[in-house]
Amino acid sequence: MPSSRSKCDLKYFEDIVWEPKYLKKKCKELGVDGEFNAYQIRLFRSYVRVFFMFHITVTIIHCLLVILLSEHKKYIFYDVGIYSVSCLILLLILSINFRKKIIEKYTWIMFVSSALASLTLVCADLTQCLFHYYYHDWLCGSFYDTYILFMIYTFLPIKSLSAAFVLALVVSSAYIMYFMQIVYLPKGIYASMSSDIALHLCLNVVGILYRTVNDMIVRSSFIDRHQFIKEEISLRNAQRQEKILLDSILPSTFSELLQKDIKKKIIQSQRLASTPMQISNAFRRSMAIQIHSDVSILYADVVNYTHLTTTLTVEKLVTTLHDLYARFDLAAQHYRVQRIKFLGDCYYCVAGLTDPDPDHANNAVALGIAMIAHIQEVRASQNLDINMRIGIHSGTLYAGVIGESKLQFDVWGPDVTIANVLESTGVPGAVHISEAVLRNLTARNEYTIERGPERAQRDSLLLKNRIVTYLIVFPHNVPDFSTDDQMFSSSQPSSNLPHGVTAEFNEELREEYRKMPVMKYLPSILWKFWCQEPSKDPLNSQMDICLTFYDTDLEKPYLGQSDFLSRYYFIMAWSVGAGSIYIQIMNSENIELWCLVVDSLMLVFLTVMVFILWYKKICWILYGKKNKPHTYNRLSCLIFRIHEKIQESLTIRICTFLLVISLYWIIMGISTRCSQAKFILAYIEERIYHYEANQSPCFAPWETTSMLALMTCMAFTFSHIPFMLKTIVAFIQVLIYNILIFLQFDFVFHHSITSNPYFPSEYSHAFVVIITFVTMYLKAKQTEFCKRVNFSWRVELEKKRYDASITNSSITILLNNILPSHVVDIYLNSLAKNELYYENYKMVSVMFAMLSNFEMNLSSLRILNEVITQFDLLLLHYKKHYVVEKIKIANYTYIAACGLDVNFAGSTSKPLKLGSMKVSLIVALLAEERLELVSKEDHEEVVFVMASFALDLMRTLASCNKAYNGIVQGYNLSDGMITIGISSGEIMAGIVGASKPHYDIWGDPVNMAARMETTGQSGHIHVTEESANILESYGIQANYRGQTFVKGRGFLPTYFLGIDKDHNFITKRGTRQLSLAV
């Protein structure tokens, strides 16, 4: 039984991604087979383009060498003619591949043209050989055999690997048959015949594996590109959705400013490797306030609203408000007026705020008239006794966001207060404007204008600011502005969105496929590099001519990638090694023992490497693929670790690469071991004494040249080795071999079979080797380019993912700091634009806390921001069980509620699907914990929690008074006091209106809390009788104040909570105990 230390797991999931079957299956799953085929055709077209230039160059150089170097010129014209004509025919045949529409319609043309081109070159090469053999008795060797095989597997547009193999097999068979009939069988050189067959077998195995690996790289790049585009569009769409929602709540200038601040803090938090950032930390001490001049402020109030709260059900009330405010929002959009917020029955907005507008006064007045018309429509259709009182003033204001929780865009300033007073002193059914508005009103002839009401003439604030007011009487001919169609059209469900996203995704995907880069041909790259022209392609501009990233931060990770294709390369390495050893043995007359030992050791090493790199695959087939449980022994675990080290380590990969190349050169050294002096002497004696020619020369030059061609191919084939290193190694190989050809064994190579009559054989060998080097260099450059493009895309995708995650995090933090998280999710995923969303609650405690002694100036706003920020920080201590939610800030009034937990809601207008909500597991568990611990009878405890929070506000303000005392010149903050009103009962929470979604609450407790605040006293918590009874039951003393007049309700008994000088509750014996820790 193996010890636990020896056990290990088979990790094959990353390796399986680089399986040909997996990649093809993935393309089918993604439905991109058609697009991949189109891209493959483009890629083949680029291959053919490169091959055109390369083959023309090869033909021209070959013809020139034959013309210049042949000793006798009488035979060369036939050869040059054959080469030139075959080149022309080949180019004409392959040129059909540039007819895009024909090729896309009839893809079989690519194979047919490739086959015809290959056979044309084979026929030309063998025809030339046969012609000289039969007519001039000159045995010529083939020049294009290796070249054609490389051409089939690397350049020709053959989509099917099996088709390419069949064509290559036909070509190899043609050349083998030629040499069998002309050379081997007549002369009885069977060893050379078997070595030639082995050589062609090696060439085809290398070609098949090379083509397989190249296809995998191309297909993987394409799938990565597909994933890149898909994720980019998805991220962009999600970000756009959230940005649209965010911009509908906050003006873009403010939201972008806040986002930038959050992004900076998120990045700082990540750099410091700190704990996940809390929402509160994201907005620490942030404030965004701007001054806007020459604007018009409109305040609108629903007359008789308080009476409605007592006569209508909460659902009916909120539905009526939603209908009304949706009409107002659409009218505001029509007249280019920006709604700020609504406070119960109060609706206020500003014209000319985000975009300066000289017609701001005209737009504000027109909106006011439209609002009166709409409320009259609602009053008539729903038989309600309601009307509209509107006040408009033009001037300057401060606009922005204060605090750090539940952010809302708001306006402040003396002119804002004047507009509010104009509304309160106005007349129902008329627009009450100031003289400043009248001066800017260019369309005054369209309205009936009267002097302002007497109530406004006696108002102290208006008198103090010398404000003269006017009334615009509601006209009978109101401009036709119907919102019903707009509300219907804009309230289409957001479920239509995925179809639009899918259409956009498919269209952009097709466009990106059309733009997917293919390798530029070498002359254009060299020309741009020489002229230092900037590349238009951003991918090309990232790399130099040697395909090295300019940015070392890209180059190092690229080279450090795991090499999951190494097993394929070592199969090729083994095939080349085994074939070379076989050729070496077959062409050696007297093989020595030490040579066999060395050959055996090399073959064993290559075999062991192949076994190590394929062992995982074997285990996967036997156990992993079939999900059979299997315990791997120590040897298996050791093999897995060695495999992973080879895959992961660049140093090990380079060492094994250089070792394999060195082994090949050892085989080459053994193959070429001979005494050239003895060979020369034997050759002279043959010529003098007319001996029979030795059919086994010093070594087989053409087989050795073919071995060098295979070695050059292998030098370029290894993956995840620096391309410059592979090029240098291959170049050194060619250089050394040319030294052997022209210096060391010049006599041997010179007297080998030549490719053309009287053409020096050594130049044929050198030219074949150089052609192989250039061919493999061009193809390897294309493959390297694809891999680097693929890597660059992945890096870019990760960068975009990171940037998008930062942006989305900042937007999410903002949205969740404006709306509750479940409301954000509902609004983004399932709520139509103008659709009402609400939640019913049986028991919620509401608090209004007004700060007094604040002036309307920028310095006071700065201190107000600090005070509100401290208030918001208190919310973090009220998150465990009964959560205190900040609702809004109205001027200097802080409004909050306790008990707005969606898990306690009696009903909602939209069913909540927790699986689709962006709620973490911790939040879900906390919600479940609250549901288990809190019973329906204990919901009244929310009043105690709200009162405790109110007391904490008083303590916090006292601390702020000490901290900021005397900061503002001429203003003593210690005079600032807080007046708090609390009421509790049944309310409705939700979103109303057609724009700027804002989570608000409605119901009698909301109005009563506001009345408790307005009728209360500074430094006291003023509560209704119901709330006082609940608090007394929990042991908090409530002092009876007396009968207090409440607007819309008459005289009601109210109470002040007992608070000592240290801001602690005065307690008494209670009848109930707290069920939860507060």
Buried (B, 14 or more C-beta within 10 A) or exposed (E): EEEEEBEBEBEBEEBBBBBBEBBBEBBEEBEBEEBBBBBBBBBBBBBBBBBBEBBBEBBEEBBEBBBEBBEEEEBBEBBBEBBBEBBEBBBEBBEBBEEEEEBEEEBEBBBEBBBBBBBBBBBBBBEBBBBBBEEEEBBBBBBBBBBBBBBBBBBBBBBEBEBBBBBBBBBBEBBBEBBBEBBBEEEEBEBBBBBBBBBBBBBBBBBBBBBBBBBBBBBBBBBBBBBBBBBBBEBBBBBEBBBEBBBBBBBEBBBBBBBEBBBEBBEEBEEEEEEEBEBBBBBEEBBBBEEBEBBBBBBBBBBBBBBBBEEBEBBEBBBBBBBBBBBBBBBBBBBBBBBBBBBBBBBBBBBBBBEEBEBBBBBBBBBBBBBBBBBBBBBEEBEBEBBBBBBBBBBBBBBBBBBBBBBBBBBBBBBBBBBBBBBBBBBBBBBBBBBBBBEBBEEBEBBEBEEBBEBBBEBEBBEEBEBBBBBBBBEEEBEEBEBEEBBEEBBEEBEEBEEEBEEEBEEBBBEBBEEBBBBBBBEEBEEBEEEEEEBEEEBBEBBEEEBBBEEEEBBEEBBEBBBBBBBBBBBBBBBBBBBBBBBBBBBBEEBEEEBEEBBEEBBEBBBEBBEBBBBBBEBBEEBBEEEEEEEBEEEBBBBBEBBEEBBEBBEBBBEBBBEBBEBBBBBBEBBBEBEBEEBBEBBEEEEEEEEEEEEEBBBBBBBBBBBBBBBBBBBBBBBBBBBEBBBEBBBEBBEBBBEBBBEBBBBBBBBBBBBBBBBBBBBBBBBBBBBBBBBBBBBBBBBBBBBBBBBBBBBBBEEBBEEBBBBBBBBBBBBBBBBBBBBBBBBBBBBBBBBBBBBBBBBBBBBBBBBEBBEBBEEBBBBBBBBBBBBBBBBEEBEEBBBBBBBBBBBBBBBBBBBBBBEBBEEBBBEBEEEEBBBEEEBEEBBEEBEEEBEEEBBBBBBBBBBBBBBBBBEBBBEBBEEBBEEBEEBEBEEBBBBBBBBBBBBBBBBBBBBBBBBBBBBBBBBBBBBBBBBBEBBBBBBBBBBBBBBBBBBBBBEEBEEBEBEBBEEBEBBBBBBEEEBEBEEEEBEBEEEBEB
